[in-house]
Amino acid sequence: MRFLKNKLAVITVIIACALIITVAFTSKGRTRPTTFESFVGSAITPVQKVFFKTGEFFKNTFGTLFELKTLKKDNKTLTEEVVKLKEENRKLYQMALENKRLRDLLEFKESNPKYEYIGASITGKDPGNWFDIFTIDKGMKNDVEVNDSVITGQGLVGRVIEVGSNYSKVMAIIDERSSISVIVNRTRDTGIVSGNVNSELIAVMPLESDIVKGDDIITSDFSTFYKGLYIGKVESVEKQERKLQKLVKIKTSVDFKRLEEVFVIKQATLAD
């Protein structure tokens, strides 16, 4: 038994030494595989190719799915950001418009200290004359009276025609029932301005009047309104020689379709 064990140990040592010598011999300077290695490589290569292609397919497929999921998430985030930015932009735009209205009014107040100003918001519009008659949230409690002038920082809006305890109704200057005595600021020629069914301002001036496109039109001394309130610019002039008059179209300085706040003005009480 001991002999067999010794013999097995000797054989094991001999095989191990042979393998070491073979590895050492084949590792130096060999550039070509052996016949056996070549046979094994040829047999394995197609299998490796299949496994490699399959691995690449699954890798690309799952990678694409993961990318799509990520893109979908990113797209949702970007969409939410766009909505937020649009809302912020809208608020900033409204603030800019409000600041402009307040600046215009401040400039008007500074250049016209003879008036007292009652700020009011528009609370309703007459459905029969959508932009011509509207209601404001100030009335007798705020010292508003019939025929008080109503303005914005851009110019004349209209006059108060009805007063309640906490509301008033205003007739816009573009109402066809409105009639205002006006002056051409450049030449001091006078005329009468009225609204029409198209919510436009039309002035009738004497034929000899010196008035041209671009002239500024303001209220005169003979008007229900205070003198010098800005109405707008001349848009066109049509001579009507048979009627001995000029028909003048005026572009109002106020955008009546976008009115939100107005100011009722009254003659300021002078201090003793």
Protein Blocks (a to p, Z undefined) as FASTA:
>chain_A
ZZmmmmmmmmmmmmmmmmmmmmmmmmgopabdcfklmmmmmmmmmmmmmmmmmmmmmmmm
mmmmmmmmmmmmmmmmmmmmmmmmmmmmmmmmmmmmmmmmmmmmmmmmmmmmmbccdddd
dfbdcfklmmlpccdfbdfknopaehiacddfkbcfbdcfbdcfkbccdddfkbmkbccd
dddfklopacdddddfkopacddddfklccdehiacdddfkbmbdehiafbdcfbdcddf
knopacdddddfbdfklgfbdcddddddddZZ
